[in-house]
Every structure is written in structure tokens, then in C-alpha cells.
Amino acid sequence: MPRKPLRPETLALHAGWRADPTTGAVAPPIYQTTSYQFRDTEHAANLFALKELGNIYTRIMNPTTDILEQRLAALDGGAAALAVASGQAASAFAVQNLARAGDNIVSSTDLYGGTWNLFANTLRDQGIEVRFVDPADPDAFARATDARTRAYYGETLANPKLAVFPIAEVAAIGRPLGIPLIVDNTAAPLLARPLDHGAAILVYSTTKYIGGHGTSIGGAIVDGGTFDWQAVPERQPQLNTPDASYHGAVWAEAAKPLGPIAYILRARVVLLRDLGAALSPFNAFQAIQGIETLPLRIARHSENAQAVVDHLRERPEVVRVIHPSQQTGLLRERADRYLPNGFGGLLGFELKGGQEAGRRFIDALELFYHVANIGDARSLAIHPASTTHSQLTPEDRLATGVSDGYVRLSIGIEHIDDILADLDQALDAAGGGN
């Protein structure tokens, strides 16, 4: 009898690896190598011609990294994944794999500051236009679309605005047009499954919750394998026209013998091969170790964050708490629909004293780390307006949800009493700006 599909808590430990066939080792090995011995000249030729898949060079693939990719794809219900050197590389590759100079994508305004800068400046300099729209109105994506729109883009749980993206609504707009939805799921692994709601591609910074330990930079792209790239072929020329770098291969056709992986195959053998943002085998191993405890950690992150939200609402110095649990109406409906297993570890708040009170609060923290990261097992804090979003104009900063006095917290898995005690003494020191 067929076995039932494994659940996420089990996949986090078992997907993509069982044991080393030679030694019996249970932990995935770190294959710290650049190159791989070919069986013979025919084997080598087949690999380079993509007649069969296998290891050629660690800039393109690696056995340790392959385990990570299989595990990520399994957790999200995708067809395949590609691990890269950072979340920023993943975001860039996800777009560049579909759009070329003269093309455009339509993106949510609710973005991490680094992604906003990548889209508004670096991709623009490469000739790719990014049109920003407010995801509160999903139809805005349709209005911003033209014949050269190649993708839609959003964040499941926008960092730092913390408004949940309308995944199914935007995906439904794009699919009939041949436009895939790319979703950055960095802030909500396991909590959200965007592929189940129509998203075509996922992006992760594995540096964050997936790793969880704050030691290793990494990123990943997950191909859902359900998007029909040939339904509107003129919409996706990167996958439906001959690629000179592979003797005229048409990826939507060339990938068929290998499975529904045209998108991720091109990302690997064109972008990763040529631009070289390869994840090191050691960092891949570190991410695998993090995934093993992700189901436990993400639940604790969510639980602790909710307790902090409830506590901050009672503090007189706090003007407003930003968290999905505090939203109402359609925003809350989306949070409940797309994050049924918890709202994650991120929250924000504003102090009465604005930016100066926020500075005093940050400087007074003792347990929390003041770092430019999220998703550590440790609790973290930062003032985005002067750090992660400081390159944005004041208008663009507000569009992403960052006011001058906004403080972002990434709540860790410490004992909640210790977390609250540190927040209380820092709030006392901030004095609400009075």
C-alpha cells in the first residue's frame, strides 16, 4: 500500500537524504570539492549537453547543496529548488531568469529595503523596469501590466510592514496572462505555503529562519513545477525562444524529459553557471542543520512574538504595535488565510518620542542584539529608517511601512519572561520621548 505523504515536521529531518551508501553515515556529508570525476567521455558529454543530470562543477551543483535543495522543495511542495549564495542573489536570479533589458515586472511596494533597492536601482540599470503597486488592491497588478510584463512579485509577510500579501488573488490575475507570481517566503517558512495558493516560484533567504543560527549566508529559489510556461509563449521568451548559450535550446521543451523544471533548470545552467553566485557546501550543510529544527523553532518564534505584542499593547510609551494579530478587516482575513499556523516572529512598534525615543530604546537593550538580520534563534532589534531602509527616499520608506520612529523586533526562542524583562527596562530607559 502506498504510504501517506510525510508531514512537514518529518520532511524537515528526512527529505533528500537517508544515509551514505558507502559508510552508512546518517548526517549529510560536506562535499568540499570543486570538481567531479566523470565515468568516461560519453558521461561527461551527456552531462554538459543536459542529456542527463549530475555533478559537473560546484559552481553549478554540489551533492551537499542538492540535499538542501531537495529538502526545501519537499517542504513547500515544489518540483525542484536552486540554492544560491544569498537571499539577494535569489531575488535577483528569480527575476533575471524571466526578464531581460526592455522587460518589466510588477512588484508589491511592501518589500524588504534591500529588495526595494535591487528592484528600483540595480535592475533598472540593467534595463529591467520594476513597477511598484500597493498590494492592498490586487487589481493594481493588472493595471500595471503590459505586453512586456514577465512576472509579479511580493513578500508573503512583508518585512517590515508585516501585511500579508494577497497570494491567490494576484496569482489568479497573472496565470491567464502567462505571468507567474514570485513570492518571497523568507519570513514565513512552514507557516505559509504560497505554492498551494497559486504562486509559481518561491524565494528564500536561508540566512534567516531556515538556518536560524545566524552563522551562514544563503538563499534559494523553489520552482513549483505547476506553471505552464508555454500557455502564452510570447509572454515568456526566455523559456520559449532559442538560447544561444546552449546551442539554441528552448528551455520549455528541453526540460520536458527531466520533469516540470524548465524555470529552475535555466536558472541553474545559465544564471548560476554564468554569474557564479554559488552557495558553499559548508553553508549548505549549515542550512540543512537549521531546517531539522525549523518546525520547533518557528512555532516558538510565533508564540513568543504574540506574547510580546500583547505586552507592548499595555505599555503607555507605545503608540502602535505592528503585527498581523493587530490588523482588522481584509488584512486580518488574509493573515488568517495564508498563515494558519502562526504569524511568525516579526513585529514592529512606534514610540511616542519618535526617532529619538527609538534610538534610546535600541541603545538600552541588553538581551536583544542590535543587528541587521531577522530569524535568529536569538532576539534581535533594529531601527529600519536609519539602517536597512536608509537608502530609500522618505516617500518610498513610508510606502514600505517604515516611519522615522519604527522599531523592528525579531523575537527569538529565549524564555518569554527574559524577553519581556529586557523590553521593559529598555522602554523605561527610552521614556517614551517625554
C-alpha positions in Angstrom: 0.0 0.0 0.0 1.2 3.5 -0.7 2.4 5.4 2.3 0.7 8.6 3.3 2.6 11.8 2.3 5.1 12.8 5.0 4.2 15.9 7.1 6.5 18.9 7.3 8.0 18.0 10.7 9.1 14.7 9.2 10.3 16.1 5.9 12.5 18.6 7.7 14.5 15.7 9.0 14.3 13.2 6.2 13.7 14.7 2.8 16.5 14.4 0.3 18.8 12.1 2.4 18.7 8.9 4.3 22.3 7.7 4.8 25.6 7.5 2.9 25.6 4.3 0.9 29.3 3.6 1.4 29.8 4.5 5.1 26.3 4.4 6.5 26.7 8.0 7.8 23.3 9.5 8.8 24.3 13.1 8.8 24.7 14.6 5.2 28.4 14.9 4.4 30.0 18.2 3.4 31.3 17.6 -0.1 34.0 20.2 0.0 35.1 19.8 -3.6 35.3 21.9 -6.7 35.1 19.1 -9.4 33.8 15.6 -10.0 35.3 12.6 -11.8 33.4 11.7 -15.0 33.0 7.9 -15.7 34.1 8.4 -19.3 34.0 10.9 -22.2 30.4 9.9 -23.1 29.3 10.6 -19.5 31.0 13.9 -19.5 29.4 14.9 -22.8 25.9 13.9 -21.7 26.2 16.0 -18.6 27.3 19.1 -20.4 24.6 18.5 -23.1 22.0 18.1 -20.3 21.0 14.7 -21.6 21.4 13.5 -18.0 21.7 15.4 -14.7 24.7 15.0 -12.5 27.7 16.8 -10.9 30.0 18.8 -13.1 31.4 21.7 -11.0 30.4 23.1 -7.6 29.6 26.5 -9.1 26.6 24.8 -10.7 25.8 21.9 -8.3 27.1 20.0 -5.3 25.9 16.9 -3.5 25.5 18.7 -0.2 23.7 21.5 -1.8 21.5 19.0 -3.6 20.2 17.7 -0.3 19.3 21.2 0.8 17.5 21.8 -2.5 15.5 18.6 -2.3 14.5 19.3 1.3 13.4 22.8 0.5 11.4 21.7 -2.5 9.7 18.9 -0.4 8.8 21.3 2.4 6.9 23.6 0.0 5.5 21.0 -2.3 7.7 22.2 -5.2 9.2 20.3 -8.1 12.8 21.5 -7.6 14.9 24.1 -6.0 18.2 26.0 -6.6 20.4 27.1 -3.7 22.5 30.3 -4.2 24.9 32.4 -2.2 22.4 34.7 -0.6 18.8 35.8 -0.4 19.7 38.8 -2.5 21.1 36.6 -5.2 17.9 34.5 -5.1 15.7 37.6 -5.6 17.8 38.8 -8.5 18.0 35.4 -10.2 14.3 34.9 -9.8 13.6 38.0 -11.9 16.5 37.8 -14.3 15.5 34.3 -15.2 12.4 35.7 -16.9 13.1 39.4 -17.7 15.8 40.9 -19.9 16.6 44.5 -20.9 13.4 46.2 -22.0 11.1 44.0 -20.0 9.4 44.8 -16.7 7.9 43.1 -13.6 5.2 44.4 -11.3 6.1 44.3 -7.6 4.5 45.0 -4.3 5.6 48.1 -2.6 5.7 46.2 0.7 9.3 45.0 0.5 12.5 44.5 2.5 14.7 47.5 1.9 17.5 45.5 0.1 15.0 44.1 -2.3 13.5 47.6 -3.0 16.9 49.0 -3.8 17.7 46.0 -6.0 14.5 46.5 -7.9 14.4 50.3 -8.0 18.1 50.8 -8.9 20.2 47.8 -9.8 17.7 46.1 -12.1 16.8 49.4 -13.6 20.4 49.9 -14.5 20.3 46.5 -16.2 17.3 47.6 -18.3 14.6 45.8 -16.3 11.9 48.1 -15.1 10.1 47.3 -11.8 6.7 48.9 -11.4 5.6 49.2 -7.8 2.0 48.9 -6.8 0.2 48.7 -3.5 -0.9 45.1 -2.8 -3.8 46.2 -0.8 -5.5 46.4 -4.2 -4.6 43.3 -6.1 -6.1 44.7 -9.3 -3.3 47.2 -9.3 -1.1 44.4 -10.7 -3.3 44.1 -13.7 -3.4 47.8 -14.3 0.4 48.0 -14.3 0.7 45.1 -16.8 1.7 45.5 -20.4 2.9 43.2 -23.2 6.5 43.1 -21.7 5.5 42.2 -18.1 7.2 39.0 -17.2 6.4 38.4 -13.5 4.6 39.6 -10.4 6.5 39.8 -7.1 5.5 40.0 -3.5 6.5 39.0 0.1 4.3 36.6 2.0 4.8 38.6 5.2 6.3 41.9 4.1 9.3 42.9 6.1 8.9 45.3 7.9 5.3 46.3 7.1 4.0 42.9 8.2 0.9 43.0 5.9 0.2 39.6 4.3 0.4 39.5 0.6 -2.8 38.6 -1.4 -1.2 35.5 -2.9 -4.2 33.7 -4.5 -5.7 37.0 -5.8 -2.6 38.2 -7.6 -1.7 34.7 -8.9 -5.2 34.4 -10.4 -4.7 37.6 -12.3 -1.4 36.6 -13.7 -1.9 32.9 -14.8 -4.3 33.5 -17.6 -1.9 36.2 -19.0 1.1 33.8 -18.7 2.6 35.8 -15.8 3.9 33.9 -12.8 3.8 35.1 -9.3 7.1 35.1 -7.4 6.7 35.1 -3.6 9.5 35.8 -1.1 8.6 33.5 1.8 11.6 34.2 3.9 9.6 35.5 6.9 7.1 32.6 7.0 8.7 29.2 6.2 6.3 26.3 7.1 3.8 28.9 8.3 2.7 29.7 4.7 2.6 27.5 1.6 2.3 30.0 -1.3 2.5 27.3 -3.9 -0.8 25.9 -2.6 -2.4 29.2 -3.3 -1.2 29.7 -6.9 2.3 31.1 -6.6 4.7 29.8 -9.2 8.1 30.5 -7.7 9.3 31.0 -4.1 12.3 32.9 -2.9 14.1 32.4 0.4 16.9 33.9 2.3 18.1 30.8 4.1 20.2 33.1 6.3 17.0 33.8 8.3 14.6 31.3 9.8 15.7 28.3 7.7 19.2 28.5 9.1 18.1 30.0 12.4 21.6 30.2 13.9 22.9 33.4 12.3 26.1 31.8 11.1 25.7 31.3 7.3 24.5 33.4 4.4 22.5 31.7 1.8 19.4 31.8 -0.5 17.2 29.6 -2.5 14.6 29.6 -5.3 11.8 26.9 -5.3 10.1 26.1 -8.6 6.5 25.0 -8.0 6.5 23.0 -11.2 2.9 23.8 -12.0 3.1 26.9 -14.1 2.5 26.4 -17.9 5.4 28.4 -19.4 4.1 27.6 -22.9 0.5 28.6 -22.4 1.3 32.2 -23.6 4.7 31.6 -25.2 5.3 35.2 -26.3 4.9 36.3 -22.6 8.0 34.2 -21.6 10.6 34.5 -24.3 13.5 33.4 -22.0 11.9 29.9 -21.8 10.3 29.7 -25.3 12.9 31.1 -27.7 16.3 29.6 -28.6 19.1 30.2 -26.1 22.4 30.8 -27.9 24.3 29.8 -24.8 23.1 26.2 -25.2 23.2 25.8 -29.0 19.7 27.1 -29.4 18.0 25.1 -26.6 14.3 26.1 -26.0 14.1 25.5 -22.2 10.3 24.9 -22.1 10.9 21.9 -24.5 14.4 20.9 -23.5 13.4 20.3 -19.8 10.4 18.1 -20.5 12.4 14.8 -20.3 13.7 15.9 -16.9 10.3 17.0 -15.4 8.4 20.3 -15.0 11.6 22.2 -14.1 12.2 24.4 -17.1 12.4 27.5 -15.0 14.8 26.2 -12.3 16.9 24.3 -14.9 17.5 27.6 -16.8 18.3 29.4 -13.6 20.9 26.8 -12.7 22.7 26.2 -16.0 22.5 29.8 -17.3 22.4 32.3 -14.4 24.3 30.3 -11.7 26.8 29.0 -14.3 27.5 32.4 -15.7 27.1 34.7 -12.7 28.5 32.3 -10.2 26.6 33.1 -7.0 27.2 29.6 -5.7 26.4 28.5 -2.1 29.4 27.0 -0.4 28.9 23.3 0.6 29.6 24.2 4.2 26.9 26.8 4.3 24.5 24.3 2.6 25.3 21.9 5.4 24.6 24.6 8.0 21.2 25.4 6.4 20.3 21.7 6.4 21.1 21.5 10.2 18.8 24.5 10.7 15.9 23.0 8.8 15.9 20.0 11.1 14.7 22.2 14.0 12.7 24.7 12.0 9.3 23.2 12.8 10.0 23.6 16.6 11.6 27.0 16.3 9.0 28.7 14.1 6.3 27.7 16.5 8.2 29.1 19.4 9.0 32.3 17.5 5.3 32.8 16.8 4.3 32.1 20.4 6.8 34.4 21.9 6.1 37.2 19.4 2.4 37.1 20.2 3.2 37.4 23.9 5.4 40.4 23.2 2.6 42.0 21.1 0.2 41.6 24.0 2.7 43.0 26.4 3.6 46.0 24.4 0.0 47.0 23.9 -0.2 47.6 27.7 2.9 49.9 27.8 2.0 53.6 27.8 5.1 54.5 25.8 4.0 52.5 22.8 1.8 54.3 20.3 1.2 51.4 17.9 2.1 47.7 17.6 2.5 46.4 14.0 1.7 42.7 13.8 -0.8 40.5 11.8 -2.7 39.9 15.0 -3.4 43.6 15.3 -4.8 44.0 11.8 -8.5 44.2 11.0 -10.8 43.7 8.0 -9.3 42.3 4.8 -5.7 42.4 6.1 -6.6 40.2 9.0 -8.6 37.9 6.8 -5.5 37.4 4.6 -3.3 36.8 7.6 -5.7 34.1 8.9 -6.0 32.5 5.4 -2.3 32.4 4.4 -0.7 32.0 7.9 -3.0 29.4 9.6 -0.1 28.0 11.7 1.1 31.2 13.3 2.1 34.8 12.4 5.9 34.3 12.8 8.5 36.1 14.9 8.5 39.6 13.5 6.8 42.6 14.9 7.2 46.4 14.9 6.1 49.2 17.1 6.3 53.0 17.4 7.2 55.0 20.4 5.7 58.3 21.4 9.0 60.0 21.2 9.6 59.1 17.6 13.1 58.6 16.2 15.0 59.8 19.3 13.0 57.6 21.6 13.6 54.7 19.2 17.3 55.3 19.4 17.3 55.4 23.2 15.3 52.1 23.3 17.7 50.4 21.0 20.8 51.6 22.9 19.3 50.4 26.2 18.6 46.8 25.1 20.8 44.2 26.9 19.4 40.8 25.9 18.4 41.7 22.4 21.1 42.0 19.8 21.2 45.2 17.6 21.9 43.6 14.2 20.7 43.8 10.6 19.1 40.4 10.5 15.9 38.5 11.3 15.1 34.9 12.1 17.9 34.1 14.5 17.1 31.8 17.5 18.2 34.9 19.4 16.0 38.0 19.8 17.1 40.9 17.6 16.2 44.6 17.2 16.8 47.4 14.7 15.7 50.9 13.7 15.0 50.4 9.9 14.8 54.1 8.9 18.4 54.6 9.8 19.7 51.2 8.7 18.0 48.7 6.4 15.8 51.3 4.7 18.1 54.3 4.9 18.9 54.2 1.1 15.2 54.8 0.3 13.6 58.3 -0.2 11.3 59.3 2.7 8.3 58.7 0.5 9.5 55.2 -0.6 10.3 54.4 3.0 6.8 55.2 4.1 5.4 53.1 1.3 7.3 50.1 2.7 5.8 50.8 6.1 8.8 52.4 7.8 8.3 55.6 9.7 11.0 57.5 11.5 10.1 56.0 14.8 9.5 52.5 13.7 11.4 49.8 15.6 11.5 46.2 14.3 11.9 43.2 16.6 12.7 39.7 15.6 11.6 37.7 18.6 13.8 34.7 19.4 13.2 31.4 21.3 14.5 32.5 24.7 12.2 32.3 27.7 9.5 34.8 27.3 9.9 36.2 30.8 13.5 37.2 30.0 12.4 38.7 26.6 9.8 40.8 28.3 12.1 42.0 31.1 14.6 43.3 28.6 11.9 45.1 26.7 10.5 46.7 29.8 13.9 48.1 31.0 14.6 49.4 27.5 11.2 51.1 27.3 11.8 52.6 30.8 15.1 54.0 29.5 13.5 55.3 26.3 11.0 57.2 28.4 8.6 57.4 25.5 10.4 60.6 24.4 8.9 62.6 27.3 
